[in-house]
Amino acid sequence: MDLAQNALGDVLNDGAHQYLYDAEGRTCAVYTNPVAGISTMTGYLYDADGTRIAKGSITAWSCDPAQNGFQTTNDYILGLGGEQLTEMGMGGTVPSGATTTGLVWQHANIWSGGKLLGTYDNDGLHFYLDDPLGTRRAQTNFAGVLEQTCQSLPYGDALTCVSQPDTGGNLSPYIASLTAPTEHHFTGKERDAESGNDYFEARYYSSSMGRWISPDWSIKEEPVPYAKLDDPQTLNLYAYVMNNPLARLDLDGHYTCRGSSEDCAGFVTALNMARVAMKHFGPESDQAREIQGVLDFYGSDTTKNKVFVSFGKLSKGTAGITSYDAKGNIRIKFDLAQIHASTKGFMAGTYLTERAGIAIHEGTHGSDERKMGHGISNRHEEMKSERHAYRTESYVNEGFSIPTPSGLWSGDWSGADFEKNRSAAIEAGATASTNEACKKGCKP
């Protein structure tokens, strides 16, 4: 298939649809002919962070809502990590007594750790059973009764969902539907009915072609973004997970994650939570700069910037660990079970904020080691980095104003004693961690 592209490599025509891009390189409009002789144009709106917040019909081929006649058909209410919590749309059941004939509630999605667990719509509550990569394979009602099964090919194409009859032999309302109760299917991403493409936040993926409709990009200008010259597969800026969709997944259109879909999505949520915590401080504050420095260290690609994140069992009392090897690779491992156990007895939501704090803590170690150009080699370096890590973690805790197991922030601290109490907690934590790291011996 010959694909028409613009000078930046974005697909303009895939043989079935035409695409338009805004100044930021985001797909802003799709033109299609769903029925012979009838054409439709759909426009997309994004917020300041580049996350899609609405779609609608347009009457002119333009990205500018003031010129293209944009009329909203779907509005999205987003969570802290950019996930779709609620969708408002045209059609559906208008609540009794409503005075509007515009957008009405369509459904609300239930998320945990970045993973879509279920959806509540006008037909009730539905739960999903996914494969290891996060693609929906079955759907049940609130009581666990099977409503629908779905299957697709490795690249997400040929998606088919089949309704299951109830005990009376009646089919559920979800018969071969890709839009009910929610449009999220392949690896948990939303599939657009107007194009058949999946929305991956940074760009759009075409399952029918098994590739992206735009080349990969990075905030930092690079000749070939995220490429590893010793791995030719990474030189293809349109390839989906290096052409290995059975073992890998892409969380946001930038990088390849080697963990499970739930663990990797939870890590992305943790970093997004840290960004939320930053908003408690001024953008030019020392606290915000420290947190942002760690976020910059992680970047948007955890496999091609020599930072490798993984998950697994660690020694008792160790929630995360960071190491630096001779090739400059930084490996960070988290024990999610220990993090979860440590938050028992605390208020709801503490597990998420604790994951954010620990992600920033370990990222601080990684950032310190990268700046030094070597791994921590003596007790002095260990203690210095631990103090830095605990302090940055304490800023995340303060940003949420939620007490955590680490004891690095408390709402009871006030006045002149605030920094005194913080410093004491940091010193206690740094000393304990340094003693643990050096229990087998450390150079002074």
N, C-alpha and C positions, 0 to 999 in steps of 0.2 A: 504494500500500500504506500503510495506517495503522499506524504503529509506536507501541507503548506505551512511554513513557519515564518515568523518575523526575524528581524536581524538578531534578536536576543535568544533565538532558539525556541520560543514558545509556539506551540501548535496553534495555527489559525483555523485549520480545516482538517478534520480527521476522516472526511468522506461522508459523515452523517451529521456532523455538527460544526458550527463556526464559533470561534471564541474571540473575545475582545479582552484586552488587558489594560489595567490602569498604570499610572506612573510608577507605582511600587512593584509592578510585575505581577499583581494578583489578577486572577480571572474575575472580570467584573460583569461579563455578559455572555450568554449562550444563545445561539440561534439554531433552531431545529425545525424540521418538517415532520411532525408526528403522523400526519395523514396527508396523502397526496393532495396538493392544492391548498393546504393550510399550513401556515408557518407561525411559530411562536418565538418570542424573545423574552428571556429571563435575565434580570439583573441581580447583582449581589452587593450588599453593603457590609463594610467592615468597621470595627472600632479602631481607636488610636493604636492599639497593640497589634492590629492586623488579624483579629479573630472575627469570623463572619457572624453578624448579628441579625441579618434579615435577607430575605430574597423577595422578589416581586416581578410583576410584569412591566415591560417597557415598550414604548412605541417608537423610539428612535435609537439607532445604533451608536450609543455613546455611553461613557462611564459616568458622566455627570448627572446625578439625580435631578438637578435643576433643569436639565435639557432633554433628558430621555423619557420624561413622563412616567417616572417610577411610581408604581402603585404596589404597596406592600401586600404580599399574600401570605408570608410567614415571618413571624418575629421570634427570636430566640432569647430566652432569659438564661444567662450563663452563670456557672459557679465560679469559685475562686481560681480553679485550674483551667478555665475556659470551656469546661464541659457543658453540654446542653442540659439544663435542668428542666425547663418548661418550654413547650412550643405553642405559640398562638398562631392560628391560621384561619383561612376562609373555610366555611362549611362546618359541619359538626353540629352538635346539639347546643342551642342557645339556652342558657339557664332561664328558668321561669322568672319573669319580672324584669329581664334585661331590657335596657332602652337602646342598645346599640345593635346595628346590623353589620358591623365590621368584623374585625378579628375576634375569634372566640378561642377558648382554651381547647387544645387538642390532646395533649398528654403531659405528664410529668415523669421524668426519669429518675431512677434511684441509683446512686453511684457510691462506691466504696473503694478507696485506694486507687482511684482512676479507672475502675472497672465498672461497666454498666451491668447492674444486677437484675433490674426489672423496670417495668413501666406501668404507670397507672393511667388509664384512659376511661372513656365513657362506658366501656364494657367491663371495667373492673381492674384488678391487679394481676399482672403477668410477670413471671420470672423466667430467666434465660439460662440455658445450659450451653456453655461454649466449649470449643475444642481448645487445646493448649495454647493456641495463638490468639484466642479471643474472638474467633468467628462463631456466630450463633449457629447452633445445630439443633436445638429443641427449645420449645416454649411451653410453659405450663400455666395454669391459672393459680389463684391464691392457695388452693387446696392441694396443689401438686399434680393435678390431672393434666395429662398431655393434651395440648391444643394444636401444636404444629411442629413439624420437623422440617429442617432446611438442609440443603446440600449445595455444594458448589465445587468447581475445579480449583487446583492449587493457587492460581493467580486471582481467585475470587470471581471468575467469569462463570456463566451458565448457572447463576443463582436461581434455585427453585425451592419454594416453600410449599409444603402440602399440609392441608388441614386434616386433623384426626377426628373421627366421629366420636360423639359422646356415648354414654351407656345406652341411650335410646336410639342410636343409629343416626343422630343428627350431626351435621358438620358444624364446627365452630365458625364464627364469622370470619376467621382468618384463612381464606382460601387463596393460595398462590399469590399472596399479597406481599409486595416489598415495602409497603408504606405503613403497615399496621402491625403492632401498635406503635412502633417507632422505626425509623429508616436505617438504624445502625445495624450493619451486618458484618461485612468483611473486616476482620480484626477489630471489630467494634466501631468502625468508622461509618459516618452517615453517607448513604448513597442517594444521589440526586436523581429524581425521576426524569428530569428534563434532559439529562446528558448521559445518565448511566455511570457517571464518574463518582468516585469516593472522595469526600472532603477530608484531607489530612492536615488541615490547618496551614502548613507552610505552602502547600500546593495541592493539586488534584491528581488523582490516580485513575487511569483507565484500565479496568479489569479486562475489557474486551481486547486490548492490545498488550496487557501485561507490562505496562510501563507508565511513566509519568507524562503529563502533557506539557510540562515545563522542566527545564534543566535544574539541577540542584544548585543552591546558592548559599552563600555564607555572609554574615555581617562584615567579616574581615575579607578584603579583596584578595582573591587567590586565582592563579591561572586555571586550576582545576580544583574546585572546592571539595574538601574532604577526601582527596585522592591519596592513596598509598602507592607509590610508584613501583613497589615490589609486588603489587596485586593488580593486574590489568583489569579485573572486573570493576574496580573502583573508579576507573577512568571514564566509564559510561555514566553520564550525568542523568540519564533517563531510566536506568535499570532499577527495578524494584528489588531491594535487599540482595543485591549482587546475584540476582537470578536464582535465589534459593528460598522460595516462599514456603517450603515445607518445614523449614527449621528456624527461620528468622522472621522478624516483623519490624515494621517501621512505625514509630510512635507519632511523629509529627511531620514527616516528609523530609527530614534532614538526615537522621542517623539510624544505624542498625543496632538493635538491642539484642543481646544474647541471653538475657534472663527470661523468665516466664512473663507472659503478657501482664499479669497482675502485679508482679514485683516491679517490673520496669515502669509500668504506668504509675505505680505508687511512688517511685522515685521522682518522676516528673512532677507529680502532685506536690511532693515535699519541696522541690525547688520553687514551684509556683507559690507555695505557702510562705516560703522565705521572702519572696518578692512582696507578698501582702504585708508581712511583718515590717518590711522596710518603710511602708507608708506611714507608720506610727511616728517616724522621725522625719526631719526635713531632708530633701534630696541631697543637700550639701553637707549634711551632718557626718561626723566621724562614724557613727553607727551604720548609716546607710552605705557609706563608702566601704566599710569592712565587709558587710554582707555582699555588696555588689562585686567586690573583688573576688570573693569565693565563687559567685555565680559565673563570673567571667572565666574563672579557672575551669569550671566544669564545661562551659560552653554549651553548644547545642548538639555536639557530636561526641558521644562517649566512647567511640571505638576508633576514631581516626585522629584524635588529638593526643594520643598516648595516655589517656585517662580511661581506665577500665573499671566499671562498677559491677559488682556481683553480690550474691546473697547466699548465705549459708550459716552453718553452726560455728560459733566461736567459743572460746573458753569462757567459763562462768564469770559474769561481771563485765564482759567486754561486748558492747553493742556494735562497735565498728572498729576497723583496723585499716591502716594505710601503709603501703610499702612502696619503695622506689628501687628499680633495678638498674643494672649497668647500662641498659639501652635507653634510659630515661623514661621508661614506662612507669606510670603511677597506678597502682591497683588498690581500690578501695572496696572493702567487703563489709556488709551489714548483716547482723543477726536480728532479723525481724521478730523472731519469737521472743528474744530477750527484751527487745524494745516494747513489745506488746505486753509482756508480763510485768514490766516495770511500771506500766501506767494503770494497772488494776487498782481500783479504789479512788482514782482521780476522776474529775468531771469528764463528761462525754466530750469527745473531740481531742482529748489530750494525746492520744496515740498519734494523730496526724501532726500536731504541733511538735511532739517529741521527735518524730521522724524528720521534720524540717530542721530542728535544732541540731540533731546528730549528723544529718547530711552536711550542714554548714560546718560543724565541728571537724569532721573528717576531711572535708574539702579544704579547710584552713591548713591542716597538716600537709595535704598535697600541694597546696599553693606555696607554703613555706619551703618544702623540699624542692619544688621546681625553681624557686628563686635562688636557693643555695646551689642547685645543680648537682645535688647528691642526697642520698637518704640520711636520716638522722643517725649520727655516728657516736654520740657521747651523751652523758647525763645532762650536761649544760644545754645542749641543743634540744634534747627531749623536753626538759622543763620549760624552756623558752617557748617552744611550739605549743606545748600543752596550755600554758597560760594564755597564749594568743587564741588557741582554739576554744577554750572555755569562755573567754571574754566575748568572742564573736557569737558563740552559741547563746550566751546570756542576752545579747542584743535581740536575738530572735525571740527568746522567751519574753523579754520585756515588750517587744512589739505586739505580741498576742495578749499580754496581761493575764496570762494563765499560769498558775503554779505548776511546776513540772517535777518529776522525780529527781532531776539533777540538783534542785535547790538553788539554781543560779539566779532566780528572781522570785520576789514575793511582794504581794500587794501590801504587806504589813510594813515594808521598808519605806521610810519617808525622811525628808529633810536631810540634815547633814550626815545621818547614818546610812543613807542609801548606798553611796559608793563604797563606804566602809564595809557594809555587809556584802555587797557584790564582790569586792576584792577578797574578802575572807573566804567566800564560797569558791571563787576561782582558785585561790591558793590551795584550798583543801582538795579540790578536784584534781588540780595539776600535780600535786604531791602524790596523791594516791595513784594516779595513772602513771606517773614517772616511776614510782616504786614497782608497780606491776610490770612495766616494760623493762626495767633493769634488774628484776629479781634474779636473773641468771648472770648478771654482771654487766656493767657499763663502764666505759672510760669516763673519767671525771669531766 
